[in-house]
Amino acid sequence: MSQNIAASNIYKKKWYQHLYIQVIIAILIGIGIGHYYPSVGVDLKPLGDTFIKLIRLLIAPIIFCTIVSGIASMKNLKSVGQVGWRSLVYFEVLTTVALVIGLIGVNLLKPGAGMHIDPASLDGSAIAEYTKAAHEQTVTGFLTHIIPDTVFGAFAEGNILQVLFISILFAFGLQLLGDIGKPLLNTIDLISKTFFRMLKIVMYLAPLGAMGAMAFTIGKYGVGSLSSYGALLVCYYLTGFFFVFVVLNLVAKLFGFSLWRFLKYIREELALVLGTSSSESALPRLITKLEKLGCDKPVVGLVVPSGYCFNLDGSCINMTVLAVFIAQALDINLTIEHQISMLIILLLTSKGAASVSGGAFITLAATLGSMNSVPAAGLVLVLGVYRFISEGGALINVIGNGVATIAISRWNGSLDMEKLQSELGGKQVKSSINERYAVANAVHKDNR
């Protein structure tokens, strides 16, 4: 036994070998390069872009394999429907709460008050591409966009929503084949393992990608932009912290796990998002870690990708805060009726934020354009600082989707609580909570 302990100590990682440490060091180096050598920082942009492209290259096949493997291996497809409607209910409630919290936070802190900017002085040419895309974004267009022109087109474009649709359809078809389809299912499982090994190789480049992305951000926009928009950033991040450490913490407690321990568990993914300003960079690894936590594979496969489309809590806070900030900066008085109308519009438009590149910004432009009370051209006021805000939004999106997956797994009675508590290193939850889900767990196992 002592030999086994000694052997395990030999293979124990040193502090500098942990990915999150390497990424944080790379971020600090990137900040230094961007601040002291801005032109060099801007030139390092390809490092960040290349890393994100490599991650996006793997996202579509990983989502496809995870969903197909999970659903096709289930005996009872009714449980898939259960996960689906529970996910939609959860997403709608949490995104609504996020929108409301953003609205309350910006009204209390008033980051745009006192700027007194003349609306006539705004130059909308800088956001022309966003406003053009906003006009093209309609409810009908969003619904039809879910279905790709070709099967391979969805994978080529890397559209998560379209890949999700194809994956579910393919999984149902494979499941209906019965025993005949098992060889194909085994092949897909093997392909999935191969793509995750590819991901492991790509992750060695994470520190370089984070350094390049951060160097570009600081080099292009400068640390000075942070002080210029200090009040807006403080407002946004305080509101975001409140949502994570109050709202999501309550959700975590309700479903029997510690948010703090979960954040520690996904610290590598959060460091990656912080460095790259992209929540997509953490998606494949988040899927793996949630399965390791004890979440059922079909639940993870459905909730995580759909959450990246419909459960963008950070982006929701982003949109309400920015909309009211612009109104305050332009001395436009938004009445309660105006703000409620905006909230209702955002409840609908925010669900399509992930279907297009620059989704949150385009969705906000579409919302302002439909309200007629705040000019969409006012978005030029936040262009210089938007990258720092979207970075915080990406972090909240990842945390929110991780919490959502655990919560829905527990709600569905398909969460291995012993495995969860073992991985998070916490104490066992109270027996009363375990008993509450005992029946659901038994039913779920019978359906497998």
N, C-alpha and C positions, 0 to 999 in steps of 0.2 A: 504493500500500500504506500509506504514511504517513497518507493521508487516511482510510483505513478504520480505522486504529488510533485516530486522533483522534476519528472518529465514534463508535467503541465507548466511548471514555473519556467522551464527552458523556453517554451513556446509562447509564454505570455508576452504580449506586445509592450514595447517601451512607449513612453508618453508621446514621443515624436513620431511614432509609427501609426498612430490613430489618424484616420482620415480627417476628422473634424479639426484636429490640431493643425494638420498640414494646410487645410483650407483657410483657417483663421489666420495663420502666418502669411499665407499667400495674399489674403485680402489686405492685411496691413502693409505688405510690400507694395501691392497695387495702389493703395491710397498714397503711399510715399512717392511712388513714381508719378502718379497723376498730379500730385500737388507741386512737386519740385521740378518735374520735367513734363509739363502738359502735352507738348507735341509728341513725345515718346509714348505717353499714356494713350493718346488718341490712336497712334500707330499700332498699339497692342490689341486693338479691337478684334482683329481676326482670331486671336487666341480664344476669346470668349465665344465668338460666333461659331467657330469650328467645334468647340466642345458641345455647345447646345445642339448643333446639327447632328453630331454623333449620337447624342441622347435621343433626339427626335427620330433618328433613323431606327432606333430600337423600340420606341414606344408602341407603335402600331402593332407589330408582330407579338410583342409581349402581352398587350391587352387582348389581342385575338386569341392567343394560346391559353391565357389564364381564364377567360370567359368560357371558351369552348370546352376546355378540360373540366371546369367546374360544373357547368350546366349539363353537359352531355353525360357526366358520370352519375347524375341524380336519377333516382327511380321515379320520383313524384315531381312533376313539373309545376304542381300547384304552389310548392314552396318558393319557386322562382317568382311567381306573381306576388306572393306575400312580401318578399324582399323588395320588389319593385314599388308597390304602393306604400310600404312603410318608409322607403327611401324618399319618395316624393313628398310625403307628409313632413318628414324630418327636414328636408331641404327647404321647403316652403316656409316652415315655422322659423328656422334659424336665419334664413336670409332676410325675412321680414324683420326679425329682431335686430339684425345687423344694420339694416337700412334705418330703422327707428333710432338706434343708438347713435349712428352717425349724424342724424338730423338733430338730436338733442345736444350732442357734443358741440357741433358747430354753432348752434344757437346760444349755448351757454358761454363759450370761449370767444366767439366773434373774432376770428383771426383776420378777417378782411376789413373790419371797421376802421375808418380813419384813413383809408388809402385814397379815397375821392378821385377815382380814375374816370375820365370822360369817355363814355361809350363811343363817341364819334372818333376818338383817337385810336381805336382798335383796328389792327390790320389783320383781316381774316385770311390772307394769302398763306400764312405760315401753317394753317390747319386745313387748307383746302382739300387735301387728300382724305382727311378724316371726315369732314362735312359731306364730301361726295359719297363716301362709303356709308355714311349715316342715312342719306337720302335713299340709298339703294336697299337699306335694311328694313324689311317689312315683316309682319307676322307670317304672312303667306310665304314670303321668300325664305324665312327661317325654317318653316315646317317642310317645305319642299327641298331645302338644302340638306336635310337629314338623310335623304336618300341620294346616294352618289350616282353619277352617270354610269360608271362601271365599277365592278368589284375592286379592280386593281387601282382605280382612280383615287379611292379613299385612302389606300395605303401610300400611294405616291404623294398625295398632298399632306398626309399625316393629320387628317381631320379626325379628332378624337370621337366626335359625335357620330360621324359616318362609320368609323371603324367599330364603334359600340353597336350600332344598328346591324351591321353585317355579321358581327360576332354572335350576337344573340340569335339572329335568324339561322345562321349556320349551325349553332349549337343545338337548336331545336330540331333541325333537320337530321343531324347526326344522332341525336338521342332517339328519334323516332325509328331509326334504322335497327335499333336493338343490338343483338349480339353480332350482327354482320358488320357493324360500324366500329367494333372494339379495336381491330388492328389499326384503323385510322386514328382512333382516340389515343392509342399507345404511341403512335408516331408523333402526334401533336404534343404529347407530354415530353417526348424526347427532344423535339424541336424547341419547346419552351425552355428546357434545361440548357440547351445550347445557346439560346439568346441571352439567358441570364449569365452564362459564362462569358459571353461577349461583353455584357454590361460590366462585369468585373474587370475586364481588360481596359475598357473605356474609362472606368473610374480612376485609374492611375493618373489620368490626365486632368482630373478635377482641380487640383491646386493651380495648374497652369491656366485653366479656363477661368477660374475665379479671379486670379491675379489680373489677367487681361481684361476681363469685364469691368472690374473695379477701377483699374488704371484708366480705362477709357471714360468711365462715368465721371471720375474726379477731374481728369484732364480736359474733358469737353465742357462740363458744366461748372467745375471749380467748387472749392469749399465755400467760396463767397456766396454762392447761390443758396447755401444752407442758412446763412445768417440773414440774407435778404428776405427769405420766406420762413424765417424762424417760427413765427406765430402759427402759420399754417401747418408746418411740420409737427410742432408741439401738439396742436389740436388733433391732428390725424393720429399720431402715435399714442397719445393719451387715450383717445377713443378706442383705438385698436387694442391697447393693453386692457382696458376695461372689458371689452368684449371677450378677450381670451381668458383673463384671469378671474372674471366674475361669471360671465354667461357660460363659457365652455367648461369652466371649473365646476359649476353647478351641474351641468350635463354629465360630466365625468363622475361626480359623486353620486348622482342619481342612478347611474349604471354600474357603480361599484368598482371604480378604479381611480388612481391618483393621476391628475393632470400633470403635476410636477414630475412624477416618475416617467410618465409617457414622453414629456418634452425632453427629458434626459435621454430616453431610449432612442429618440429620433434626432439627436443633436447633430449627427453627421449630415442628415438630409437638410436640416435647418441651416447649417453652415454653408451648404452647397447653394441653397436658395438665396441666402444673404449675399454670396459672392457673385452669382450669375444673374440675380434679379428675375429669375424664371422659376415658377413653381413646377414646370414640366421636368426640370432637371432632377427633381426628387421623386417623380411618379413611379418609375420602375422599382427603385429600392424601397419605396413606401409599401408597394404591393408585397414584396418579399417579407418585410419586417412585420406587417400586419398578419400575414399567414403564420409567421413564426410565433406571434403573440397568442395564437389560438383562435383567430377569426377563421370562420369556414371559408374555404377557397371560392365557392360560388358567390358568397356575399362580398368578399374582397373584390372579385372580378367584376361584379356589377356596381358596387357602391363607389369604389375609387374612381373609375373612369367617368361614371355619370356625375359624381361629385365635382369633378374637374369641369363639367359642363353646366351644372345646375346649382352647385353649392359653393359659390364664390363669395364667402363672407367678407373677406378683405376688400374685394372689388366693390361690394355693395356699400361698405363704409366709405370707401374712396369716392364713389359717385355722389353720395349725398353731401359729404363734406365739401367737395370741390364745387358742386352746383351752388350751394348757399354761400360759400366763400366768394365766388365770382359776383354774386348778387350784392354782397356786402361791400366788395371792393368798388363796384360801380354805383353804389348808393341807391340800389334798387330795393324797395321795401317789399319783401315777400310775406304776404299775409299767411295766416294759418291755413286758409283755404287753398292758397297757391302751393304751400308745402305739402299738404295732404294730397293734392292732385299730382304733384311730382312723385310722391311716394307710391301712389297707385300705378303711375306709368312705369316707374322703375321696377316695381314688382313683376311686371311683364317683360320689359326690355332687358333687364339684367340677366334673364335666363339665356339670352342669346349672346352674352358677352364673350363666351369662349369659342364661338363658331367662326370668328374672323380674327385676323391678326390685328393687334392693338384694340382688342374687343372692348375693354372697359372705357377707353377714351372715345371710341366710335359710338358706343351705346349712350354715353353721356351727351355727345353731340346730337344724337337723334332725339334724346329726351328733351334737351334744351330747345331744339328746333320745333318740337311739337307743343311746347308750353307757350312760346311767344312772349314770356315775361322776362326771361334772361337770354340775351343774345348768345348764340353759339360761338360767335367770334371771341367772346370773353375767355374761351379756353386758351387763347394765346398767353394769358396771364400766368398760367401754370405749366406751360411747356418746359421751362427751364428747371423746374423742380419735380416734374411728374415722375421721373425715373426713380427718385428717392422715395416717393410715395408708393409707386407700384411695387417697389422692393418690399415695403412693409405689408402691402396687400398680398403679395405672393407668399410671404411667411404665414400670414393668417389663413390663407386658403389651404395651405398644406396641413397646418395644425387642425383646422376645421374639418377637413376631409378625413384625417386620421381618427379624430374623435368620433366623427359620424359613423365610420366603419365599425368601430368597436361597439358603439351604442346600438346600431342596427343589428349587429351580430348578436348582442345580448337580448335585444327586443325579440329577435327571431328565434331565440333559444338555441343558437348554434355557436356559442362562444365557450371555449374551454377555459373556465375561470382559474383552474389550478395552473394551467400553462401560462395564462396571463399574469397572475400574481408571481409566478416563478421567474418569468422574464423581466418583469418590472421591479422585482426585488422587494415587493411590499408584503404586508401581512394579509392573511386570508380575510375575505369579506365576511360580514356577519352571516350566520346561518339563515336568518330570516330572508335575506336577499337571495341567497342560494336557493332556498325553498320556493321563492316566488317564481323562479324560472325552471324548476325541476321538471314540471309537467311539459313545458315547451321543449325542453331538451329531449325528453323521452319521445315526444311526438316527432321531433326532427330526426332522431336516429332511426325511427321506424320508417321514415320516408326516404331514407338514403338507400 
